[in-house]
Amino acid sequence: MPQFTKENSSEILKKYLNEHGIKNKYLADKLGISATNLNYYLNGKGKFTVDFALAVSGALEISPDIFLNKSYKKLVENTEHKH
């Protein structure tokens, strides 16, 4: 099964939060999860799925593209063209 999120998604998210001065607790609250649960993802222990990437990008109001591989974008484009 293809990996649709980048392998270093958790690192990308940690760096983004750090660079923008966003507290983990703020993001956890926006996602409706505990800070402990968020740390699970940030430390690479939780599977950074497409759903989680979309939830995070929605909570932060950013594009999910920073977390997604090109293979996922291609899949979405192909699906959109079939409708």
Beta strands, then each sheet from edge to edge (+ up, - down):
end
